[in-house]
């Protein structure tokens, strides 16, 4: 697997003072960081608080990022540190009555404490809509998207595996996303400007 | 534009192309929306479906409230 950091150009732009570049990184990684942090704390409100702390610390310390590892790995380490520090400070509040290793399997993305059934239902509707769209997606488009998103393959790797030009990889992934996005929109509703 | 948004999301734009595309995306609500939906799709495919409830906006809002800025010398790993 190729190891080039796909975020390095965005990070460089953010380091040079382009706030939108860092915003794009927030939008891109907030759910993955939330899922990681939820291994350490119990309530969704605490997860969200620690995710916010993670991105704020990352932004403040962005000049310290040298590209020795991928940006996401660096961010993940900050999140781990933020979560462990918080749990040490308030173990009874944040951990509740179960150990972190017990909560990993029980974690429901975005609804780690089950306090809000509406959030749970909405997450389920999104997952169902994506899976239904994926089932109807043209197989060559689905293959490119799944190799990228699920298998973590790079564009050049996908080109070699599927024996197609790099430009075709780009358009297949784009067309797959658009196909799914159009079928997801009725579930999401009109939220324009309320996501980023 | 959406093809460029997809490439932006995946870090596939050349450095010369990145800045103008990002500027366009940042100024266009439709493109920003697309960027976030592409992220939602990817996370959902990886089994990490979440509500579409403005999570990113709340992070960005708190960064603005705290006037977060890049601070040379700040160690993000320090307690």
HADDOCK unambig.tbl for C-alpha pairs under 7 A between the chains (distance, minus, plus):
assign (segid A and resid 6 and name CA) (segid B and resid 10 and name CA) 6.47 0.50 0.50
assign (segid A and resid 6 and name CA) (segid B and resid 11 and name CA) 4.47 0.50 0.50
assign (segid A and resid 7 and name CA) (segid B and resid 11 and name CA) 5.55 0.50 0.50
assign (segid A and resid 9 and name CA) (segid B and resid 15 and name CA) 6.21 0.50 0.50
assign (segid A and resid 20 and name CA) (segid B and resid 26 and name CA) 6.50 0.50 0.50
assign (segid A and resid 26 and name CA) (segid B and resid 56 and name CA) 6.63 0.50 0.50
assign (segid A and resid 27 and name CA) (segid B and resid 36 and name CA) 6.36 0.50 0.50
assign (segid A and resid 27 and name CA) (segid B and resid 56 and name CA) 5.53 0.50 0.50
assign (segid A and resid 28 and name CA) (segid B and resid 39 and name CA) 5.84 0.50 0.50
assign (segid A and resid 30 and name CA) (segid B and resid 56 and name CA) 6.70 0.50 0.50
assign (segid A and resid 52 and name CA) (segid B and resid 59 and name CA) 5.21 0.50 0.50
assign (segid A and resid 56 and name CA) (segid B and resid 63 and name CA) 6.23 0.50 0.50
assign (segid A and resid 56 and name CA) (segid B and resid 68 and name CA) 6.50 0.50 0.50
assign (segid A and resid 57 and name CA) (segid B and resid 76 and name CA) 5.14 0.50 0.50
assign (segid A and resid 58 and name CA) (segid B and resid 76 and name CA) 5.94 0.50 0.50
assign (segid A and resid 59 and name CA) (segid B and resid 69 and name CA) 6.60 0.50 0.50
assign (segid A and resid 59 and name CA) (segid B and resid 70 and name CA) 5.69 0.50 0.50
assign (segid A and resid 60 and name CA) (segid B and resid 68 and name CA) 6.50 0.50 0.50
assign (segid A and resid 60 and name CA) (segid B and resid 69 and name CA) 5.44 0.50 0.50
assign (segid A and resid 60 and name CA) (segid B and resid 70 and name CA) 4.19 0.50 0.50
assign (segid A and resid 60 and name CA) (segid B and resid 71 and name CA) 5.06 0.50 0.50
assign (segid A and resid 60 and name CA) (segid B and resid 74 and name CA) 6.43 0.50 0.50
assign (segid A and resid 61 and name CA) (segid B and resid 70 and name CA) 6.14 0.50 0.50
assign (segid A and resid 61 and name CA) (segid B and resid 71 and name CA) 6.04 0.50 0.50
assign (segid A and resid 61 and name CA) (segid B and resid 72 and name CA) 6.86 0.50 0.50
assign (segid A and resid 61 and name CA) (segid B and resid 74 and name CA) 4.97 0.50 0.50
assign (segid A and resid 61 and name CA) (segid B and resid 75 and name CA) 5.64 0.50 0.50
assign (segid A and resid 61 and name CA) (segid B and resid 76 and name CA) 5.13 0.50 0.50
assign (segid A and resid 62 and name CA) (segid B and resid 70 and name CA) 6.10 0.50 0.50
assign (segid A and resid 63 and name CA) (segid B and resid 70 and name CA) 6.81 0.50 0.50
assign (segid A and resid 63 and name CA) (segid B and resid 72 and name CA) 5.72 0.50 0.50
assign (segid A and resid 78 and name CA) (segid B and resid 76 and name CA) 6.55 0.50 0.50
assign (segid A and resid 78 and name CA) (segid B and resid 77 and name CA) 5.95 0.50 0.50
assign (segid A and resid 81 and name CA) (segid B and resid 77 and name CA) 6.45 0.50 0.50
assign (segid A and resid 85 and name CA) (segid B and resid 79 and name CA) 6.84 0.50 0.50
assign (segid A and resid 109 and name CA) (segid B and resid 48 and name CA) 5.60 0.50 0.50
assign (segid A and resid 109 and name CA) (segid B and resid 49 and name CA) 6.06 0.50 0.50
assign (segid A and resid 109 and name CA) (segid B and resid 50 and name CA) 5.69 0.50 0.50
assign (segid A and resid 110 and name CA) (segid B and resid 50 and name CA) 4.90 0.50 0.50
assign (segid A and resid 110 and name CA) (segid B and resid 51 and name CA) 6.67 0.50 0.50
assign (segid A and resid 119 and name CA) (segid B and resid 51 and name CA) 5.53 0.50 0.50
assign (segid A and resid 122 and name CA) (segid B and resid 51 and name CA) 5.24 0.50 0.50
assign (segid A and resid 123 and name CA) (segid B and resid 49 and name CA) 5.45 0.50 0.50
assign (segid A and resid 123 and name CA) (segid B and resid 50 and name CA) 4.55 0.50 0.50
assign (segid A and resid 123 and name CA) (segid B and resid 51 and name CA) 4.41 0.50 0.50
assign (segid A and resid 126 and name CA) (segid B and resid 49 and name CA) 6.75 0.50 0.50
assign (segid A and resid 127 and name CA) (segid B and resid 44 and name CA) 5.78 0.50 0.50
assign (segid A and resid 127 and name CA) (segid B and resid 49 and name CA) 5.67 0.50 0.50
assign (segid A and resid 130 and name CA) (segid B and resid 41 and name CA) 6.72 0.50 0.50
assign (segid A and resid 149 and name CA) (segid B and resid 42 and name CA) 5.63 0.50 0.50
assign (segid A and resid 150 and name CA) (segid B and resid 45 and name CA) 6.65 0.50 0.50
assign (segid A and resid 150 and name CA) (segid B and resid 46 and name CA) 5.64 0.50 0.50
assign (segid A and resid 174 and name CA) (segid B and resid 3 and name CA) 5.86 0.50 0.50
assign (segid A and resid 174 and name CA) (segid B and resid 6 and name CA) 5.82 0.50 0.50
assign (segid A and resid 177 and name CA) (segid B and resid 38 and name CA) 6.38 0.50 0.50
assign (segid A and resid 181 and name CA) (segid B and resid 37 and name CA) 6.70 0.50 0.50
assign (segid A and resid 188 and name CA) (segid B and resid 52 and name CA) 6.87 0.50 0.50
assign (segid A and resid 192 and name CA) (segid B and resid 29 and name CA) 6.24 0.50 0.50
assign (segid A and resid 192 and name CA) (segid B and resid 30 and name CA) 6.69 0.50 0.50
assign (segid A and resid 192 and name CA) (segid B and resid 33 and name CA) 5.87 0.50 0.50
assign (segid A and resid 193 and name CA) (segid B and resid 29 and name CA) 5.47 0.50 0.50
assign (segid A and resid 193 and name CA) (segid B and resid 33 and name CA) 6.77 0.50 0.50
assign (segid A and resid 194 and name CA) (segid B and resid 54 and name CA) 5.94 0.50 0.50
assign (segid A and resid 195 and name CA) (segid B and resid 33 and name CA) 6.45 0.50 0.50
assign (segid A and resid 195 and name CA) (segid B and resid 36 and name CA) 6.69 0.50 0.50
assign (segid A and resid 195 and name CA) (segid B and resid 54 and name CA) 4.93 0.50 0.50
assign (segid A and resid 195 and name CA) (segid B and resid 56 and name CA) 6.41 0.50 0.50
assign (segid A and resid 195 and name CA) (segid B and resid 57 and name CA) 5.97 0.50 0.50
assign (segid A and resid 196 and name CA) (segid B and resid 32 and name CA) 6.07 0.50 0.50
assign (segid A and resid 196 and name CA) (segid B and resid 33 and name CA) 6.80 0.50 0.50
assign (segid A and resid 196 and name CA) (segid B and resid 56 and name CA) 6.37 0.50 0.50
assign (segid A and resid 196 and name CA) (segid B and resid 57 and name CA) 5.58 0.50 0.50
